[in-house]
Amino acid sequence: MATLTYDYADAMAVLGPLVGRHEPHSYDLCARHAERLSAPQGWQVVRHPTSRNTVA
């Protein structure tokens, strides 16, 4: 699972570990949707390590 946050000013979608609090413009995603995430044309996707894709 991961949290998706949008930064409209920078045309960026950031995907990272789940956060424990509700933030505006953030959405929790299951692993399947986090892996398939794409952003609108002209946007950048930044993927921070989550528990599912962290190398042990």
For each residue, the residues with C-beta under 8 A, 3 or more apart:
1: 18 28 29 30 31 34 50 51 52
2: 15 16 17 18 28 29 31 34 50 52
3: 15 16 17 18 19 26 27 28 29
4: 13 14 15 26 27 28 29 34 37
5: 13 14 15 16 23 25 26 27
6: 12 13 14 25 26
7: 10 11 12 13 14
8: 11 25
9:
10: 7 44
11: 7 8 40 42 43 44
12: 6 7 39 43 44 45 46
13: 4 5 6 7 37 39 43 44 45 46
14: 4 5 6 7 45 46 48
15: 2 3 4 5 29 34 37 45 46 47 48 50
16: 2 3 5 19 47 48 49 50
17: 2 3 48 49 50 51
18: 1 2 3 28 50
19: 3 16 23 26
20:
21:
22: 26
23: 5 19 26
24:
25: 5 6 8
26: 3 4 5 6 19 22 23
27: 3 4 5
28: 1 2 3 4 18
29: 1 2 3 4 15 33 34 37
30: 1 33 34
31: 1 2 34 35 52
32: 35 36
33: 29 30 36 37
34: 1 2 4 15 29 30 31 37 50 52
35: 31 32
36: 32 33
37: 4 13 15 29 33 34 45
38: 45
39: 12 13 43 44 45
40: 11 43
41:
42: 11
43: 11 12 13 39 40
44: 10 11 12 13 39
45: 12 13 14 15 37 38 39
46: 12 13 14 15
47: 15 16 53
48: 14 15 16 17
49: 16 17 53 54
50: 1 2 15 16 17 18 34 53 54
51: 1 17 54
52: 1 2 31 34
53: 47 49 50
54: 49 50 51
55:
56:
